[in-house]
Amino acid sequence: METRVGRSGPGVRVLIVEDEQHTRARLSDIIAAADGFALLDAVGTLAAARQAMARALPDVVLLDLGLPDGSGVDLIHHLRLHRLPCEVLVISVMGDERSVLGAIEAGAGGYLLKDSSDQEVIAAIEQLREGGAPLSPAIAVHLMRRLQAPRQVAPSEVAVQLSDREIELLKFIAKGLSYEEVGRAMGLRYNTVASYAKELYRKLQVHSRSEAVFEATQLGLVPGGRL
């Protein structure tokens, strides 16, 4: 289903642009359930987003970057070019430095990773509307590290440290699969997958799924995936 239309009553009007159906439905439910918010539309392509904005201009756009007909950054450029008075909160699995800085330089007001909680999504929108610049903690921490000091470990060194199984697990994590789903895909028990993940996090020097995906994409070990 391409579009899920909500009521356009009073409140912060939100347009969701996300091609993955499950994530689009989850974000739609978050907005629909929150007091003071109105879901204008939820679409899966850039073309559909432009059509939705022609019908009703939102206050905030929740925007994925990896869309079937182009990058979400193109929509940010479109908004700025036409000086449309709506704010953009990127919500994406792509947490590498290039994606983050590209979106922010284009004009995004904030950047969340897709594993953010329901409460974090609403809080980020509220912060954005109050003039803040919400960032997922993992992104903020890693950007600070990039600014403060050069990377000490070469990507090739990290890649050598990871086993084939760990890299395979990392790719599944980047796609947003749960440990149970990873276990079925790899033919492993849940506890085995959890052990692999623990060792993987240790080698990457991270503490969460979002940090692992960020670090992996930054090092070029996996492409930007989905959560």
CYANA upper distance limits for C-alpha pairs under 8 A (distance plus 0.5 A):
  1 MET  CA     21 GLN  CA      8.12
  2 GLU  CA     42 ALA  CA      8.21
  2 GLU  CA     43 VAL  CA      6.13
  2 GLU  CA     44 GLY  CA      6.55
  3 THR  CA     41 ASP  CA      7.15
  3 THR  CA     42 ALA  CA      5.83
  3 THR  CA     43 VAL  CA      5.44
  3 THR  CA     44 GLY  CA      8.00
  4 ARG  CA     28 SER  CA      8.39
  4 ARG  CA     41 ASP  CA      6.29
  4 ARG  CA     42 ALA  CA      5.70
  4 ARG  CA     43 VAL  CA      7.65
  5 VAL  CA     39 LEU  CA      7.59
  5 VAL  CA     40 LEU  CA      6.55
  5 VAL  CA     41 ASP  CA      5.06
  5 VAL  CA     42 ALA  CA      7.03
  6 GLY  CA     32 ALA  CA      8.00
  6 GLY  CA     38 ALA  CA      7.51
  6 GLY  CA     39 LEU  CA      5.33
  6 GLY  CA     40 LEU  CA      5.77
  6 GLY  CA     41 ASP  CA      6.54
  7 ARG  CA     38 ALA  CA      6.90
  7 ARG  CA     39 LEU  CA      6.84
  7 ARG  CA     40 LEU  CA      6.91
  8 SER  CA     13 ARG  CA      7.66
  8 SER  CA     38 ALA  CA      6.28
  8 SER  CA     39 LEU  CA      7.23
  8 SER  CA     40 LEU  CA      6.20
  9 GLY  CA     38 ALA  CA      6.68
 10 PRO  CA     36 GLY  CA      7.69
 10 PRO  CA     37 PHE  CA      7.92
 10 PRO  CA     38 ALA  CA      7.30
 11 GLY  CA     35 ASP  CA      8.49
 11 GLY  CA     36 GLY  CA      4.98
 11 GLY  CA     37 PHE  CA      5.10
 11 GLY  CA     38 ALA  CA      6.15
 12 VAL  CA     36 GLY  CA      6.67
 12 VAL  CA     37 PHE  CA      5.07
 12 VAL  CA     38 ALA  CA      6.31
 12 VAL  CA     58 PRO  CA      8.44
 12 VAL  CA     59 ASP  CA      6.55
 12 VAL  CA     60 VAL  CA      7.88
 13 ARG  CA     37 PHE  CA      6.57
 13 ARG  CA     38 ALA  CA      5.28
 13 ARG  CA     39 LEU  CA      6.44
 13 ARG  CA     40 LEU  CA      6.51
 13 ARG  CA     58 PRO  CA      5.50
 13 ARG  CA     59 ASP  CA      5.57
 13 ARG  CA     60 VAL  CA      6.93
 14 VAL  CA     31 ILE  CA      8.09
 14 VAL  CA     37 PHE  CA      7.73
 14 VAL  CA     38 ALA  CA      6.63
 14 VAL  CA     39 LEU  CA      5.57
 14 VAL  CA     40 LEU  CA      6.13
 14 VAL  CA     41 ASP  CA      7.79
 14 VAL  CA     58 PRO  CA      5.90
 14 VAL  CA     59 ASP  CA      6.54
 14 VAL  CA     60 VAL  CA      5.46
 14 VAL  CA     61 VAL  CA      6.27
 14 VAL  CA     62 LEU  CA      7.65
 15 LEU  CA     39 LEU  CA      6.93
 15 LEU  CA     40 LEU  CA      6.02
 15 LEU  CA     41 ASP  CA      5.65
 15 LEU  CA     42 ALA  CA      6.42
 15 LEU  CA     49 ALA  CA      8.47
 15 LEU  CA     58 PRO  CA      6.40
 15 LEU  CA     60 VAL  CA      6.91
 15 LEU  CA     61 VAL  CA      5.30
 15 LEU  CA     62 LEU  CA      6.67
 16 ILE  CA     24 ARG  CA      7.64
 16 ILE  CA     27 LEU  CA      7.94
 16 ILE  CA     28 SER  CA      7.82
 16 ILE  CA     41 ASP  CA      6.81
 16 ILE  CA     42 ALA  CA      4.97
 16 ILE  CA     43 VAL  CA      6.71
 16 ILE  CA     61 VAL  CA      6.39
 16 ILE  CA     62 LEU  CA      5.28
 16 ILE  CA     63 LEU  CA      6.74
 17 VAL  CA     24 ARG  CA      8.12
 17 VAL  CA     42 ALA  CA      6.45
 17 VAL  CA     43 VAL  CA      5.56
 17 VAL  CA     44 GLY  CA      6.00
 17 VAL  CA     45 THR  CA      7.22
 17 VAL  CA     46 LEU  CA      8.03
 17 VAL  CA     49 ALA  CA      6.95
 17 VAL  CA     61 VAL  CA      7.72
 17 VAL  CA     62 LEU  CA      6.58
 17 VAL  CA     63 LEU  CA      5.42
 17 VAL  CA     64 ASP  CA      6.58
 18 GLU  CA     23 THR  CA      7.68
 18 GLU  CA     24 ARG  CA      6.00
 18 GLU  CA     42 ALA  CA      7.89
 18 GLU  CA     43 VAL  CA      6.71
 18 GLU  CA     44 GLY  CA      5.28
 18 GLU  CA     45 THR  CA      7.66
 18 GLU  CA     63 LEU  CA      6.90
 18 GLU  CA     64 ASP  CA      5.75
 18 GLU  CA     67 LEU  CA      7.67
 19 ASP  CA     24 ARG  CA      7.46
 19 ASP  CA     43 VAL  CA      7.50
 19 ASP  CA     44 GLY  CA      4.30
 19 ASP  CA     45 THR  CA      6.78
 19 ASP  CA     64 ASP  CA      8.22
 19 ASP  CA     67 LEU  CA      6.52
 19 ASP  CA     68 PRO  CA      7.73
 20 GLU  CA     24 ARG  CA      6.55
 20 GLU  CA     44 GLY  CA      7.67
 21 GLN  CA     25 ALA  CA      6.59
 21 GLN  CA     44 GLY  CA      8.38
 22 HIS  CA     26 ARG  CA      6.73
 23 THR  CA     27 LEU  CA      6.64
 23 THR  CA    227 LEU  CA      8.20
 24 ARG  CA     28 SER  CA      6.57
 24 ARG  CA     42 ALA  CA      7.25
 24 ARG  CA     43 VAL  CA      8.23
 24 ARG  CA     44 GLY  CA      8.40
 25 ALA  CA     29 ASP  CA      6.67
 26 ARG  CA     30 ILE  CA      6.80
 27 LEU  CA     31 ILE  CA      6.84
 28 SER  CA     32 ALA  CA      6.51
 28 SER  CA     39 LEU  CA      7.44
 28 SER  CA     42 ALA  CA      7.33
 29 ASP  CA     33 ALA  CA      6.49
 30 ILE  CA     34 ALA  CA      6.85
 30 ILE  CA    118 ASP  CA      6.61
 30 ILE  CA    122 ILE  CA      8.24
 31 ILE  CA     37 PHE  CA      6.64
 31 ILE  CA     38 ALA  CA      7.25
 31 ILE  CA     39 LEU  CA      6.58
 31 ILE  CA    122 ILE  CA      8.11
 32 ALA  CA     37 PHE  CA      7.44
 32 ALA  CA     38 ALA  CA      6.92
 32 ALA  CA     39 LEU  CA      6.48
 34 ALA  CA    122 ILE  CA      8.12
 40 LEU  CA     56 ALA  CA      8.09
 40 LEU  CA     58 PRO  CA      7.52
 41 ASP  CA     52 ALA  CA      7.40
 43 VAL  CA     48 ALA  CA      6.54
 43 VAL  CA     49 ALA  CA      6.72
 44 GLY  CA     48 ALA  CA      7.39
 44 GLY  CA     49 ALA  CA      8.12
 44 GLY  CA     67 LEU  CA      7.69
 44 GLY  CA     68 PRO  CA      8.46
 45 THR  CA     49 ALA  CA      6.73
 45 THR  CA     67 LEU  CA      6.43
 45 THR  CA     68 PRO  CA      6.75
 45 THR  CA     69 ASP  CA      6.75
 46 LEU  CA     50 ARG  CA      6.81
 46 LEU  CA     67 LEU  CA      7.58
 46 LEU  CA     69 ASP  CA      6.81
 46 LEU  CA     70 GLY  CA      7.43
 46 LEU  CA     72 GLY  CA      7.72
 46 LEU  CA     75 LEU  CA      7.32
 47 ALA  CA     51 GLN  CA      6.88
 47 ALA  CA     69 ASP  CA      8.12
 48 ALA  CA     52 ALA  CA      6.60
 49 ALA  CA     53 MET  CA      6.72
 50 ARG  CA     54 ALA  CA      6.72
 51 GLN  CA     55 ARG  CA      7.09
 52 ALA  CA     56 ALA  CA      6.87
 52 ALA  CA     57 LEU  CA      8.21
 53 MET  CA     57 LEU  CA      5.25
 53 MET  CA     58 PRO  CA      7.36
 57 LEU  CA     86 CYS  CA      7.95
 58 PRO  CA     86 CYS  CA      6.66
 59 ASP  CA     85 PRO  CA      7.83
 59 ASP  CA     86 CYS  CA      5.21
 59 ASP  CA     87 GLU  CA      6.75
 60 VAL  CA     86 CYS  CA      5.95
 60 VAL  CA     87 GLU  CA      5.23
 60 VAL  CA     88 VAL  CA      6.19
 60 VAL  CA     89 LEU  CA      7.64
 60 VAL  CA    125 ILE  CA      8.13
 61 VAL  CA     86 CYS  CA      7.64
 61 VAL  CA     87 GLU  CA      6.70
 61 VAL  CA     88 VAL  CA      5.31
 61 VAL  CA     89 LEU  CA      6.61
 61 VAL  CA     90 VAL  CA      8.50
 62 LEU  CA     88 VAL  CA      6.72
 62 LEU  CA     89 LEU  CA      5.55
 62 LEU  CA     90 VAL  CA      6.31
 62 LEU  CA     91 ILE  CA      6.91
 63 LEU  CA     72 GLY  CA      6.96
 63 LEU  CA     88 VAL  CA      7.34
 63 LEU  CA     89 LEU  CA      6.64
 63 LEU  CA     90 VAL  CA      5.15
 63 LEU  CA     91 ILE  CA      6.24
 63 LEU  CA     92 SER  CA      8.11
 64 ASP  CA     72 GLY  CA      6.43
 64 ASP  CA     90 VAL  CA      6.37
 64 ASP  CA     91 ILE  CA      5.90
 64 ASP  CA     92 SER  CA      5.66
 65 LEU  CA     71 SER  CA      5.68
 65 LEU  CA     72 GLY  CA      4.57
 65 LEU  CA     73 VAL  CA      6.93
 65 LEU  CA     90 VAL  CA      7.75
 65 LEU  CA     91 ILE  CA      8.30
 65 LEU  CA     92 SER  CA      6.80
 65 LEU  CA     94 MET  CA      8.28
 66 GLY  CA     70 GLY  CA      7.50
 66 GLY  CA     71 SER  CA      5.95
 66 GLY  CA     72 GLY  CA      6.94
 66 GLY  CA     92 SER  CA      8.44
 67 LEU  CA     71 SER  CA      6.23
 67 LEU  CA     72 GLY  CA      7.07
 70 GLY  CA     74 ASP  CA      7.62
 71 SER  CA     75 LEU  CA      8.04
 72 GLY  CA     76 ILE  CA      7.20
 73 VAL  CA     77 HIS  CA      6.78
 73 VAL  CA    102 GLY  CA      8.00
 73 VAL  CA    103 ALA  CA      6.26
 73 VAL  CA    106 ALA  CA      7.16
 74 ASP  CA     78 HIS  CA      6.71
 75 LEU  CA     79 LEU  CA      6.73
 76 ILE  CA     80 ARG  CA      6.79
 76 ILE  CA     88 VAL  CA      7.78
 76 ILE  CA    103 ALA  CA      8.25
 76 ILE  CA    106 ALA  CA      6.73
 76 ILE  CA    107 GLY  CA      6.80
 76 ILE  CA    108 ALA  CA      7.27
 77 HIS  CA     81 LEU  CA      6.40
 77 HIS  CA    106 ALA  CA      6.56
 77 HIS  CA    107 GLY  CA      7.90
 78 HIS  CA     82 HIS  CA      6.73
 79 LEU  CA     83 ARG  CA      6.34
 79 LEU  CA     84 LEU  CA      5.69
 79 LEU  CA     85 PRO  CA      8.38
 79 LEU  CA     86 CYS  CA      8.17
 80 ARG  CA     84 LEU  CA      6.91
 80 ARG  CA    107 GLY  CA      7.68
 87 GLU  CA    108 ALA  CA      7.72
 87 GLU  CA    109 GLY  CA      6.97
 87 GLU  CA    128 LEU  CA      8.20
 87 GLU  CA    129 ARG  CA      8.42
 88 VAL  CA    107 GLY  CA      8.15
 88 VAL  CA    108 ALA  CA      5.51
 88 VAL  CA    109 GLY  CA      6.06
 88 VAL  CA    110 GLY  CA      7.46
 89 LEU  CA    108 ALA  CA      6.58
 89 LEU  CA    109 GLY  CA      6.29
 89 LEU  CA    110 GLY  CA      5.32
 89 LEU  CA    111 TYR  CA      6.27
 89 LEU  CA    112 LEU  CA      7.93
 89 LEU  CA    125 ILE  CA      7.77
 89 LEU  CA    128 LEU  CA      8.27
 90 VAL  CA    103 ALA  CA      8.15
 90 VAL  CA    108 ALA  CA      7.20
 90 VAL  CA    109 GLY  CA      8.44
 90 VAL  CA    110 GLY  CA      6.66
 90 VAL  CA    111 TYR  CA      5.19
 90 VAL  CA    112 LEU  CA      6.60
 91 ILE  CA    111 TYR  CA      6.40
 91 ILE  CA    112 LEU  CA      5.15
 91 ILE  CA    113 LEU  CA      5.96
 91 ILE  CA    114 LYS  CA      6.24
 92 SER  CA    111 TYR  CA      8.23
 92 SER  CA    112 LEU  CA      6.96
 92 SER  CA    113 LEU  CA      5.58
 92 SER  CA    114 LYS  CA      5.79
 92 SER  CA    226 ARG  CA      7.90
 92 SER  CA    227 LEU  CA      8.28
 93 VAL  CA    113 LEU  CA      5.85
 93 VAL  CA    114 LYS  CA      5.95
 93 VAL  CA    115 ASP  CA      8.46
 93 VAL  CA    174 ALA  CA      8.01
 93 VAL  CA    210 SER  CA      8.28
 93 VAL  CA    213 VAL  CA      8.09
 93 VAL  CA    224 GLY  CA      7.23
 93 VAL  CA    225 GLY  CA      6.58
 93 VAL  CA    226 ARG  CA      5.72
 93 VAL  CA    227 LEU  CA      6.26
 94 MET  CA     99 SER  CA      6.96
 94 MET  CA    100 VAL  CA      8.23
 94 MET  CA    113 LEU  CA      7.89
 94 MET  CA    213 VAL  CA      8.22
 94 MET  CA    214 PHE  CA      7.46
 94 MET  CA    217 THR  CA      7.93
 94 MET  CA    224 GLY  CA      5.55
 94 MET  CA    225 GLY  CA      7.20
 94 MET  CA    226 ARG  CA      8.22
 95 GLY  CA     99 SER  CA      7.03
 95 GLY  CA    100 VAL  CA      6.72
 95 GLY  CA    113 LEU  CA      7.32
 95 GLY  CA    139 ILE  CA      7.06
 95 GLY  CA    210 SER  CA      8.38
 95 GLY  CA    213 VAL  CA      7.60
 95 GLY  CA    214 PHE  CA      5.17
 95 GLY  CA    217 THR  CA      7.79
 95 GLY  CA    218 GLN  CA      8.38
 95 GLY  CA    224 GLY  CA      8.47
 96 ASP  CA    100 VAL  CA      6.80
 96 ASP  CA    214 PHE  CA      5.77
 96 ASP  CA    215 GLU  CA      7.65
 96 ASP  CA    217 THR  CA      6.04
 96 ASP  CA    218 GLN  CA      5.30
 97 GLU  CA    101 LEU  CA      6.45
 97 GLU  CA    143 LEU  CA      7.60
 97 GLU  CA    218 GLN  CA      7.08
 98 ARG  CA    102 GLY  CA      6.33
 99 SER  CA    103 ALA  CA      6.67
100 VAL  CA    104 ILE  CA      6.72
100 VAL  CA    111 TYR  CA      7.66
101 LEU  CA    105 GLU  CA      6.31
102 GLY  CA    106 ALA  CA      6.63
103 ALA  CA    107 GLY  CA      6.99
103 ALA  CA    108 ALA  CA      6.06
104 ILE  CA    108 ALA  CA      5.12
104 ILE  CA    109 GLY  CA      7.14
104 ILE  CA    110 GLY  CA      7.77
104 ILE  CA    111 TYR  CA      8.43
109 GLY  CA    128 LEU  CA      7.14
109 GLY  CA    132 GLY  CA      8.34
109 GLY  CA    133 ALA  CA      6.06
109 GLY  CA    134 PRO  CA      7.90
110 GLY  CA    124 ALA  CA      8.20
110 GLY  CA    128 LEU  CA      7.48
110 GLY  CA    133 ALA  CA      5.48
110 GLY  CA    134 PRO  CA      5.22
110 GLY  CA    135 LEU  CA      6.14
111 TYR  CA    134 PRO  CA      6.84
111 TYR  CA    135 LEU  CA      5.40
111 TYR  CA    136 SER  CA      7.05
112 LEU  CA    116 SER  CA      7.28
112 LEU  CA    121 VAL  CA      8.31
112 LEU  CA    134 PRO  CA      7.96
112 LEU  CA    135 LEU  CA      6.07
112 LEU  CA    136 SER  CA      5.34
113 LEU  CA    136 SER  CA      6.66
113 LEU  CA    210 SER  CA      7.34
114 LYS  CA    226 ARG  CA      8.41
114 LYS  CA    227 LEU  CA      6.15
115 ASP  CA    210 SER  CA      7.28
115 ASP  CA    227 LEU  CA      7.18
116 SER  CA    120 GLU  CA      6.35
116 SER  CA    121 VAL  CA      7.00
116 SER  CA    136 SER  CA      7.96
117 SER  CA    121 VAL  CA      6.84
118 ASP  CA    122 ILE  CA      7.02
119 GLN  CA    123 ALA  CA      6.52
120 GLU  CA    124 ALA  CA      6.42
121 VAL  CA    125 ILE  CA      6.90
122 ILE  CA    126 GLU  CA      6.77
123 ALA  CA    127 GLN  CA      6.53
124 ALA  CA    128 LEU  CA      6.52
124 ALA  CA    134 PRO  CA      5.87
124 ALA  CA    135 LEU  CA      8.33
125 ILE  CA    129 ARG  CA      6.68
125 ILE  CA    134 PRO  CA      8.47
126 GLU  CA    130 GLU  CA      6.75
127 GLN  CA    131 GLY  CA      6.97
127 GLN  CA    132 GLY  CA      5.55
127 GLN  CA    133 ALA  CA      7.45
127 GLN  CA    134 PRO  CA      6.94
128 LEU  CA    132 GLY  CA      5.32
128 LEU  CA    133 ALA  CA      6.29
128 LEU  CA    134 PRO  CA      6.94
135 LEU  CA    139 ILE  CA      6.95
135 LEU  CA    140 ALA  CA      6.55
136 SER  CA    140 ALA  CA      6.83
137 PRO  CA    141 VAL  CA      6.54
138 ALA  CA    142 HIS  CA      6.66
138 ALA  CA    210 SER  CA      7.34
138 ALA  CA    211 GLU  CA      6.15
138 ALA  CA    214 PHE  CA      8.40
139 ILE  CA    143 LEU  CA      6.50
139 ILE  CA    211 GLU  CA      8.36
139 ILE  CA    214 PHE  CA      8.17
140 ALA  CA    144 MET  CA      6.64
141 VAL  CA    145 ARG  CA      6.83
142 HIS  CA    146 ARG  CA      6.74
143 LEU  CA    147 LEU  CA      6.78
144 MET  CA    148 GLN  CA      6.55
145 ARG  CA    149 ALA  CA      6.55
145 ARG  CA    150 PRO  CA      8.48
146 ARG  CA    150 PRO  CA      6.80
146 ARG  CA    151 ARG  CA      7.74
153 VAL  CA    157 GLU  CA      7.11
153 VAL  CA    158 VAL  CA      7.67
154 ALA  CA    158 VAL  CA      7.26
155 PRO  CA    159 ALA  CA      6.68
155 PRO  CA    219 LEU  CA      5.62
155 PRO  CA    220 GLY  CA      7.86
156 SER  CA    160 VAL  CA      6.70
157 GLU  CA    161 GLN  CA      6.97
158 VAL  CA    162 LEU  CA      7.13
158 VAL  CA    203 LYS  CA      8.12
158 VAL  CA    204 LEU  CA      7.92
159 ALA  CA    221 LEU  CA      7.45
161 GLN  CA    203 LYS  CA      7.81
162 LEU  CA    166 GLU  CA      6.37
162 LEU  CA    167 ILE  CA      6.88
162 LEU  CA    200 LEU  CA      7.86
162 LEU  CA    203 LYS  CA      8.01
163 SER  CA    167 ILE  CA      6.81
164 ASP  CA    168 GLU  CA      6.65
165 ARG  CA    169 LEU  CA      6.63
166 GLU  CA    170 LEU  CA      6.55
166 GLU  CA    196 TYR  CA      6.94
166 GLU  CA    197 ALA  CA      7.98
166 GLU  CA    200 LEU  CA      6.70
167 ILE  CA    171 LYS  CA      6.80
167 ILE  CA    221 LEU  CA      8.11
168 GLU  CA    172 PHE  CA      7.02
169 LEU  CA    173 ILE  CA      6.67
169 LEU  CA    182 VAL  CA      7.68
169 LEU  CA    193 VAL  CA      8.44
169 LEU  CA    196 TYR  CA      8.23
169 LEU  CA    197 ALA  CA      7.94
170 LEU  CA    174 ALA  CA      6.63
170 LEU  CA    200 LEU  CA      8.46
170 LEU  CA    212 ALA  CA      8.30
170 LEU  CA    213 VAL  CA      8.04
170 LEU  CA    216 ALA  CA      8.24
170 LEU  CA    222 VAL  CA      8.06
171 LYS  CA    175 LYS  CA      6.94
171 LYS  CA    222 VAL  CA      6.62
171 LYS  CA    225 GLY  CA      8.49
172 PHE  CA    176 GLY  CA      7.13
172 PHE  CA    177 LEU  CA      6.32
172 PHE  CA    182 VAL  CA      6.90
173 ILE  CA    177 LEU  CA      6.05
173 ILE  CA    178 SER  CA      7.85
173 ILE  CA    182 VAL  CA      8.31
173 ILE  CA    209 ARG  CA      7.63
173 ILE  CA    213 VAL  CA      7.84
174 ALA  CA    213 VAL  CA      6.07
174 ALA  CA    222 VAL  CA      8.15
174 ALA  CA    224 GLY  CA      7.74
174 ALA  CA    225 GLY  CA      5.59
174 ALA  CA    226 ARG  CA      6.61
174 ALA  CA    227 LEU  CA      7.26
175 LYS  CA    225 GLY  CA      5.43
175 LYS  CA    226 ARG  CA      5.02
175 LYS  CA    227 LEU  CA      6.07
176 GLY  CA    225 GLY  CA      8.20
176 GLY  CA    226 ARG  CA      6.16
176 GLY  CA    227 LEU  CA      4.33
177 LEU  CA    181 GLU  CA      6.17
177 LEU  CA    182 VAL  CA      6.54
177 LEU  CA    227 LEU  CA      7.96
178 SER  CA    182 VAL  CA      6.60
179 TYR  CA    183 GLY  CA      6.48
179 TYR  CA    190 TYR  CA      6.75
179 TYR  CA    193 VAL  CA      6.88
179 TYR  CA    194 ALA  CA      7.52
180 GLU  CA    184 ARG  CA      6.94
180 GLU  CA    189 ARG  CA      8.48
180 GLU  CA    190 TYR  CA      6.39
181 GLU  CA    185 ALA  CA      6.75
182 VAL  CA    186 MET  CA      6.50
182 VAL  CA    188 LEU  CA      8.39
182 VAL  CA    193 VAL  CA      7.81
183 GLY  CA    187 GLY  CA      6.02
183 GLY  CA    188 LEU  CA      5.05
183 GLY  CA    189 ARG  CA      6.06
183 GLY  CA    190 TYR  CA      6.29
183 GLY  CA    193 VAL  CA      6.68
184 ARG  CA    188 LEU  CA      6.99
184 ARG  CA    189 ARG  CA      8.36
188 LEU  CA    192 THR  CA      6.74
188 LEU  CA    193 VAL  CA      7.01
189 ARG  CA    193 VAL  CA      6.88
190 TYR  CA    194 ALA  CA      6.71
191 ASN  CA    195 SER  CA      6.70
192 THR  CA    196 TYR  CA      6.75
193 VAL  CA    197 ALA  CA      6.62
194 ALA  CA    198 LYS  CA      6.64
195 SER  CA    199 GLU  CA      6.85
196 TYR  CA    200 LEU  CA      6.54
197 ALA  CA    201 TYR  CA      6.56
198 LYS  CA    202 ARG  CA      6.77
199 GLU  CA    203 LYS  CA      6.80
200 LEU  CA    204 LEU  CA      6.76
201 TYR  CA    205 GLN  CA      6.26
201 TYR  CA    206 VAL  CA      5.64
201 TYR  CA    207 HIS  CA      6.68
201 TYR  CA    208 SER  CA      7.99
201 TYR  CA    212 ALA  CA      7.12
202 ARG  CA    206 VAL  CA      7.01
202 ARG  CA    207 HIS  CA      8.41
204 LEU  CA    212 ALA  CA      7.42
204 LEU  CA    215 GLU  CA      7.58
206 VAL  CA    211 GLU  CA      6.24
206 VAL  CA    212 ALA  CA      6.46
206 VAL  CA    215 GLU  CA      8.47
207 HIS  CA    211 GLU  CA      7.13
207 HIS  CA    212 ALA  CA      7.98
208 SER  CA    212 ALA  CA      6.70
209 ARG  CA    213 VAL  CA      6.74
210 SER  CA    214 PHE  CA      6.58
211 GLU  CA    215 GLU  CA      6.52
212 ALA  CA    216 ALA  CA      6.49
213 VAL  CA    217 THR  CA      6.57
214 PHE  CA    218 GLN  CA      6.56
215 GLU  CA    219 LEU  CA      6.61
216 ALA  CA    220 GLY  CA      6.59
216 ALA  CA    221 LEU  CA      5.63
216 ALA  CA    222 VAL  CA      6.34
217 THR  CA    221 LEU  CA      6.48
217 THR  CA    222 VAL  CA      5.87
217 THR  CA    223 PRO  CA      6.34
217 THR  CA    224 GLY  CA      6.66
